[in-house]
Amino acid sequence: MEGDDLSERIARGALPLDDACAIARQIAEALACAHEQGIVHRDLKPANVKVRDDGTVKVLDFGLARLVDPSAGSSPSALTSPTITSPATQLGVILGTAAYMAPEQARGKAVDKRADVWAFGAVLFEMLTGRRVFEGSEVSDTLAFILTKDPDWSALPADTPAAIRRVLRRCLQKDPRQRLADMSDARLELDEAPAPDSDAPRVTLALDPLRRWLVPALAAAAIGGALVAGAAAWWFLRPSSPMPPVVRFIVPLGERQFTNTGRHVVTISPDGQRIAYVADRQLHLRPVGSLDSKAIAGSENSGAIVNPVFSPDGDHIAYFSDGALRRIAVAGGTPRTLATITAPWGIHWSERGILVGLGAAGVVRIRRTEGSRKPSSR
C-alpha cells in the first residue's frame, strides 16, 4: 500500500497537532468499526498504521486480532503476541510492541477492546511528543514501566488542548475499569477538541458611542471576577493543615476489669487531647501524649462503670453504672443520675442530647440537662 507508515513519520519528529489529531480520528474510527464486529486488534502500533499522501489512514495487520471472548481467562500466549515495530510482524518476539501493551496484556491476562484503547493512547502520545510513552533499555524494563510508572505528561506540547490531554489520560489508565470504554467516545472527544490557543481567532468589537458606558462596567465585572477567581484559587491552593502526629499509648486498666459486646471502657475527648478510661471501678483522666493520669474525684463511689463518653464541649463525662446513666464533671464532683437504664448497648453524646442504644428496644434520646427520656427510634 502506498504511503508512509506512521512510525516513519514519527521517526522524523513529533507531528503537528492538527496532523496528529486527523490521523488519530481515523485510527479511532477504524478501531471502533472493528470493535462493533467484536474484533480486538491487540497489536496496534505506529508500524501498523499507513498514512497515504491524500491523508487517508489505514490500520493494518489484523492478523493477531481475535474475536472478543469475555469468558476467556488469562493466557500465557499473550506474552508471545507479535511485538516488533518492523514492517513484518513476527511471533514470539517482545520488543517494540511491548511499548504499546496495556498493563493487563503485559501480565498475560485476557484482553478486550480496552487494550486497544490503551494502545491508541500510546500511539497518540507518541505522535504528539515524538517519543514512546513507556520505553526502557530492555523489554523487561519497558513492561515494568507500563505496570508501575505514570506517563510523563510534561512531555506534551504546551499548546495541547485540554480535551486532548483528557483523552490521553482516560486512555492510559492502568486499571481497565477506569479506562475509556469505547473508541467511539475517543473519536467524539477528538472531534470536539479546539485548535491550540495560539491559533484561536481574535474578535474586535466596535462599540457604539452611546454604549461606551459598557466598557467600564465590563471592566469592573472582569476585575470582580478576577478577585473571586483569585480568592477561590487561594482557598484551594492554600497549604493544607499538617497531619496530626500519630500517638501511641498504653492504658493501664487495673485488675478485674472486664467488658463485652456493646461495652467500652476508654473514650477520647472531642478535641483529641484527653483520654478518659475506667480502672479499678473508677474514672481516670490523662492527656493523650502522657502516661500520667489522675482519678476523677467522685466517680469512685459508683459501681461498675462502662461506656464512658465525653460531652461535646469536653467538660463532662457520661457513663453507665448500677443500672443508671450518670454524668460527672471532668474536674470531679458528685455524679448526677440522668436516667434509669437497664441493658444498655451503646451511647453517643451530641449537642441534641445523649443517644442510648437499648438493643431490640430501639434508641432513646436523653436530654443532658433535665434528664428526660424520649424515644428516638424503634
SVG drawing of the C-alpha trace seen along z (x, -y; Angstrom):
<svg xmlns="http://www.w3.org/2000/svg" viewBox="-40 -58 59 78">
<polyline fill="none" stroke="black" stroke-width="0.4" points="0.0,0.0 1.3,-3.4 2.3,-6.0 4.4,-6.0 3.7,-4.0 3.2,-6.2 6.4,-5.0 8.4,-6.5 6.7,-9.8 7.3,-9.8 10.9,-9.0 11.3,-12.4 9.9,-14.1 6.7,-14.9 3.7,-15.6 1.9,-18.9 -1.2,-18.9 -3.6,-19.1 -2.0,-16.3 -1.8,-14.1 -5.5,-14.7 -6.5,-14.0 -4.7,-10.7 -5.9,-9.8 -9.6,-10.4 -9.2,-7.9 -7.5,-5.3 -10.2,-5.7 -12.9,-5.2 -11.2,-2.1 -10.9,-0.5 -14.5,-1.5 -15.7,0.4 -13.6,3.4 -14.9,3.4 -18.5,3.2 -17.8,6.5 -16.4,8.0 -12.8,7.8 -9.9,6.7 -6.7,5.8 -4.2,6.5 -1.2,5.1 -1.9,1.5 1.3,-0.4 2.7,-3.1 4.2,-0.5 0.7,1.0 -0.8,-2.4 -0.4,-3.6 -0.9,-7.3 -1.4,-7.9 -0.4,-11.1 -4.0,-12.3 -4.3,-11.9 -6.2,-8.7 -5.3,-6.4 -5.4,-2.6 -5.0,-0.4 -3.2,2.8 -2.2,6.2 -5.3,7.6 -3.6,11.0 -3.3,11.0 -6.8,9.8 -9.3,12.1 -12.9,12.2 -13.7,10.9 -14.4,13.8 -15.3,12.3 -15.3,15.7 -11.8,16.5 -9.3,16.5 -5.7,15.3 -3.5,16.9 0.3,17.2 0.1,16.9 -0.5,13.1 3.2,12.7 4.1,14.2 2.0,11.8 3.8,10.1 5.7,7.3 8.3,5.8 8.0,2.4 9.3,3.6 7.3,3.9 6.8,7.6 5.1,8.8 6.8,11.9 5.6,14.2 7.4,14.7 9.5,11.5 8.6,8.9 10.5,5.7 8.7,2.8 5.0,3.7 5.8,4.1 5.7,0.3 2.0,0.4 0.8,3.2 -1.9,2.5 -1.0,3.5 -3.4,6.4 -1.9,7.6 1.7,7.3 0.6,9.5 -0.7,12.2 -4.3,11.7 -7.3,11.9 -7.8,8.7 -10.8,6.9 -11.3,3.7 -9.9,1.7 -6.4,3.0 -6.8,1.3 -7.9,-1.9 -4.6,-1.8 -2.6,-1.3 -4.4,-4.1 -3.5,-6.4 0.1,-5.3 0.2,-6.0 -1.4,-9.4 1.1,-10.3 3.9,-9.3 2.6,-11.3 2.4,-14.4 5.8,-14.0 7.9,-12.1 8.7,-9.5 7.1,-6.5 5.1,-6.9 7.0,-4.0 10.4,-2.7 13.2,-1.0 16.6,0.3 15.3,3.8 11.9,5.4 11.6,6.3 12.2,2.6 9.5,1.4 7.0,3.9 7.9,2.9 7.4,-0.8 4.0,-0.1 3.0,1.7 4.4,-0.8 5.1,-4.2 2.8,-7.1 3.2,-8.8 5.4,-11.9 2.6,-14.4 5.1,-17.3 6.4,-15.9 3.3,-17.0 3.5,-20.3 2.4,-23.3 -0.4,-24.1 -2.0,-20.7 -5.7,-21.4 -7.3,-20.2 -9.6,-17.9 -6.7,-16.0 -5.0,-15.7 -8.2,-14.4 -8.4,-11.7 -4.8,-10.6 -5.3,-10.4 -8.5,-8.4 -6.9,-6.0 -3.8,-5.4 -5.4,-4.4 -3.7,-1.3 -6.9,0.1 -9.0,1.1 -12.2,0.4 -11.1,-3.3 -10.1,-3.5 -12.2,-5.0 -14.5,-2.2 -15.2,-2.8 -13.2,-4.1 -16.3,-6.0 -16.0,-8.1 -12.4,-8.9 -13.3,-9.9 -16.1,-12.3 -13.6,-13.8 -11.1,-14.4 -13.8,-15.9 -14.7,-18.4 -11.1,-19.3 -10.4,-23.0 -7.4,-24.3 -4.3,-25.4 -4.8,-28.7 -2.1,-30.4 -4.3,-29.8 -7.6,-30.9 -9.3,-33.7 -9.5,-37.1 -12.7,-39.2 -12.6,-43.0 -15.9,-44.8 -16.7,-48.3 -18.8,-50.0 -21.5,-52.5 -20.7,-55.8 -24.0,-55.6 -22.9,-52.3 -19.4,-53.2 -20.7,-53.0 -20.5,-49.3 -16.7,-49.4 -16.1,-50.4 -19.0,-48.2 -17.4,-45.2 -14.0,-46.1 -15.4,-46.3 -17.1,-42.9 -13.8,-41.4 -11.9,-42.8 -14.6,-41.4 -14.4,-38.1 -10.6,-38.1 -10.9,-38.8 -13.3,-36.0 -11.2,-33.6 -8.1,-34.7 -9.9,-34.1 -11.0,-30.7 -7.5,-29.8 -6.1,-30.8 -8.7,-28.7 -7.9,-25.6 -4.2,-26.0 -3.5,-27.2 -1.2,-24.9 -3.1,-22.1 -3.0,-21.7 -0.3,-19.4 -1.5,-15.9 -1.8,-15.4 1.0,-13.3 0.4,-9.6 0.2,-9.0 0.8,-5.5 0.0,-4.9 -0.7,-2.3 -3.7,-2.5 -3.3,-0.5 -6.8,0.7 -6.1,2.3 -7.3,5.7 -10.7,7.3 -11.6,5.1 -13.9,6.8 -16.0,5.7 -18.1,7.4 -20.1,6.6 -21.7,3.2 -19.4,2.0 -16.2,0.0 -14.0,-1.4 -12.0,-4.0 -13.1,-7.3 -11.2,-10.2 -12.3,-13.8 -13.8,-15.7 -10.6,-17.7 -8.5,-14.6 -6.3,-15.8 -7.5,-13.8 -8.4,-10.2 -10.9,-9.0 -10.8,-5.4 -12.1,-3.1 -9.7,-1.4 -10.4,0.2 -14.1,-0.8 -13.2,-4.5 -12.8,-7.0 -9.3,-8.3 -8.3,-11.2 -5.0,-11.8 -3.5,-13.8 -3.1,-11.8 0.6,-12.4 1.4,-11.4 1.2,-8.4 0.4,-10.5 -3.2,-10.2 -5.4,-11.3 -8.6,-9.8 -11.8,-11.8 -12.9,-12.5 -16.5,-11.4 -16.5,-8.5 -15.1,-6.1 -18.4,-5.9 -20.1,-4.4 -20.5,-0.7 -19.0,0.9 -18.6,-1.7 -18.9,-1.1 -19.3,-3.1 -17.8,-6.5 -18.3,-9.3 -17.3,-12.9 -19.8,-15.8 -19.4,-17.8 -17.6,-20.6 -15.4,-18.0 -16.3,-19.3 -18.4,-16.3 -18.4,-12.5 -21.5,-10.4 -21.3,-6.7 -23.4,-3.7 -23.2,-2.4 -25.6,-0.3 -28.5,-0.4 -28.3,-4.2 -26.9,-6.7 -24.8,-9.2 -22.9,-12.4 -19.9,-13.8 -17.6,-16.8 -14.1,-16.0 -12.9,-18.2 -14.6,-15.9 -17.7,-16.2 -20.9,-14.4 -22.2,-12.3 -25.7,-13.2 -28.2,-10.4 -29.8,-11.3 -31.9,-8.2 -32.5,-4.6 -31.1,-2.4 -31.1,1.4 -29.1,3.4 -27.6,0.5 -26.0,1.3 -24.2,-1.9 -24.0,-5.6 -23.4,-8.8 -23.4,-12.4 -24.2,-15.2 -25.5,-18.7 -29.1,-17.4 -28.6,-15.1 -27.4,-11.6 -28.4,-8.8 -28.6,-5.4 -28.9,-2.1 -31.2,0.4 -30.8,3.4 -34.1,4.7 -35.9,2.0 -34.5,-0.7 -32.8,-4.0 -33.7,-6.7 -32.5,-10.3 -31.9,-11.8 -31.6,-15.5 -28.4,-16.2 -29.8,-18.9 -33.3,-17.7 -32.5,-14.0 -35.8,-13.5 -36.1,-10.4 -37.6,-10.4 -37.7,-7.6 -35.5,-8.4 -36.3,-5.4 -37.8,-2.0"/>
</svg>
